[in-house]
């Protein structure tokens, strides 16, 4: 069961009335992009000035809302971050957790987000047999190898990187950040 927009609106009103020092709204839980009201809720948070972090596996449900996500990204790029969950830095072990062909879908989702200039964090899970710094390093290496060719220049600073294409032909300059973290399960 998902929250409804009207419930979210009431919670946001409560935050405002009580003066709670809220800066970031985190949206978590399996399959958040399957919630038909998710984009409207994200827009409510962003309109009220909050930063928003959406956890996702960046696969099919996210892509179904791609047009809405692009609109939000073009308006609120500095305050919207998508954190992708990757179960392992290798295809085989990732697919052990998520199922066949999930690796390719995750890679495509990451590249789509990154190519449109979204702030993307990759949250990689750590599995036994390797320590945390090694695991984080392996995740970094894996995902940096898959960035588009212009991404290395973009990470170093402004330059001749292509501008992302956005809904309705607009192309605002969006930040390109890819952060990689490994977490212990």
C-alpha positions, 0 to 999 in steps of 0.5 A, a space after each residue: 500500500 502506498 501513501 496518497 498525495 493528499 496524505 503527503 500534502 497533510 504531512 508537508 503542512 504539518 512539517 511547515 506548521 510545527 517548524 520541523 527542521 526537515 531538509 531532505 525527503 527520502 523515498 524508499 521501499 520496494 518498487 517506488 516507481 510502481 506507485 502511480 502517484 509517486 511523481 506527483 508526490 515528488 513534485 510536491 516535495 520539490 515545490 516546497 523546497 525540499 531535496 528529494 532522494 528516491 531509491 530505485 533499481 533503475 529498471 522497468 518501473 522507473 522507465 515507465 515514468 521517464 517523461 515525468 521524471 525528465 520534466 521534474 529533472 529539468 525543473 529541480 535538477 539540483 534537488 533531486 537525486 536517484 540512488 540506484 541499488 546494485 546488489 553486486 558489482 559483477 553481473 553474475 552475482 547481481 543477477 543471483 539476487 535480482 534475476 536474469 537480465 536484471 544487470 543489463 536493465 540496471 546498466 541501461 537505467 543508470 546510463 539513461 539517468 546519467 545521460 540526462 544529467 540526473 544526480 545519481 548515486 550507486 548504492 552497492 551491496 557488500 557480500 562476504 569475502 571482500 572488505 568494505 574498501 575493496 568492495 567500494 573500489 570494485 563498485 567504483 571501477 565497474 560503474 566508471 567503466 560504464 559511464 558514457 565517454 564524455 562523463 570523465 570530462 564532465 566529472 573533471 569540470 565543465 567543458 565540451 560535454 554534450 548537453 542533455 536532451 529533455 522533455 519538450 526540447 529544452 536542455 538546461 545544464 544539469 549537474 552530472 554526479 555519479 557517487 558510488 558507495 558500498 554498504 554492508 548487508 
